[in-house]
């Protein structure tokens, strides 16, 4: 079991990133907070010895993504109110970014994860491949398909500056 100081430090460093990952998947503040607590409870109880801070970060991302998938499989979650009915908007986004955020949240999960990790967390493709336990070429393919889908959904002019 980890020390309280270690847990507090880890929460301070990674809480924003993990909440954003959760929100990308779940689109519901209550579920985000539940998953957030579950992830850090699992971290606190784990006896894994991390090789580096990057290893810890990758582990937290992987546990978060997996826990989000579990929540999405839940019967009650599948039969809950849709995202369109939510009046709150993500507080971490600027108003101009909401269209992009909506388009990203509508992507298939595998594309959503890759886009988030690449653009928001600034991971490289090899790092994403390692985190998601996929081949690099798979990540490149998913990233290309996600970009194409976003360009179609948002319109080609959106990407030109």
N, C-alpha and C positions, 0 to 999 in steps of 0.2 A: 504494500500500500504506500502511496506517495505522501510526502509531507504537505502540510497545508500551504506552506510558502511556495513549494513547487507548483501546486495546483493554482494558487492565486496568480503567480507569475505567468503560467501558461494561459490562463483565462485572459489576462490583460493583453498578452501578445496576439492571441489567435481568435478572440471572441468575435470581432467584427467580420473577419474573413469567413468564419464558420457560419455565422448568422446569414451572411449574404448567400453562401452556398445553399443553406437550408431554404432561404426564401426563393431562390431560383427554382427549386424543386417543388416546394410545398405551397407557396403563395398564400400563406396563412400564418399570422403572427403567433397564434396559440400553438400550432404544430411546430413552428420554428423553435419556440422556447422549450417545448417538450423534448425535441431532438437535441437541442443544445445541452440541456441538462443530462440527457442520456449519454451523450458523447463524453462529457466531462466526468460523469460518474464512472463510465467504463475506463477512462484514462486514469482516474484516481485509484481504481481497483486493480488495474493491470500491473503486472510485474515485468513488463517488457523493458529491456535495457536499450535505449536508443543510441545509435552510433553517432548521431549528430543532431543538430537542431533541425536540419532539413529532413532527416529521417522521421523525427517527431512530427513535423508539419505534414509530411506525406501521410503518416499513419492517421493523424487527426482528420485529414481530408477524406481518406478512404473510409474511415469509420462513419464520418458524417454522411457521405454519399450512400453508403450501405444502409444506414439507419433511415435516411429519407426514403429510400426504395421500400423498406419495410413498412413505413407509415403509408406510403402510396398504395401498397397492396392490401391494406386493411379495409375490410368491408365497409365500416362506417365512414372512412375517408372517401371511398369511391362513391358513396351515396350522400355526400355532404353538399352544401351550397357551392355553386361554381365561383370561379375567380372573378367573373364579370360582375357579380353581386357585391363584391368587396368595395367599400367606399374609401378605405385607407389606401394610400399609395406608399410605396417604399420610401422611407425617409432618407435613404442614402443616395437617391438619384436626383439629378437636376431635372427640371420640367422638360427640357429639350431631349433628355435621354429616355423618357417614358415609352416612346414609340419603339425604340430599339429594345428596351427591356421587355416590353410585351411580345415583340417578335422573337426574342431569345427564349422566353419562357414557353413559347408554343413549339419550339423545336423538339424533336425526339430527345430523350434523356441523354443518349450517348453524345449527341451533338452539343447539347446544352452544357454538359460537363466540360467538354473540350474548349468550347468558346469561352466559358467562364474562366477556366484555368489559364488559358492563353492570353486573353485580353485584359481581364480584371486582376488576376494574380501574377501575370507576367512570367508564367512558367514557359520554358522552352518545350518544343515537341518531345525531345528525348526524356525530359523530366516528367511530362504528362504521361508518356508511355509507361514509364516506371511506376508512377502513382496508380494508374488505372490497370496495370498489368496487361498491357496490349503492346503490339509491335508498333514501332515508329511509323511505318508506312500506313498502318491503320489509322493512326492519329492524323497524319497528313491528309488522308482520304476524308475522314470525318470532318476535319476543319475546312477542307475545300467544299464539301457538300453543304456544310452549315453556312458558309459564306454565300454560296450560290442561292440557297434557300432564303437567306436574309435579304439578299439583293432583290430576289423576286418579290418577297413580301413587302419590302420597304420601298421598292422602286429604285431603278438604276441611278437616278440623279442624287439619291441620298448619299452615295459613297463618293461622289465627285466633289472636290473642294476648289 
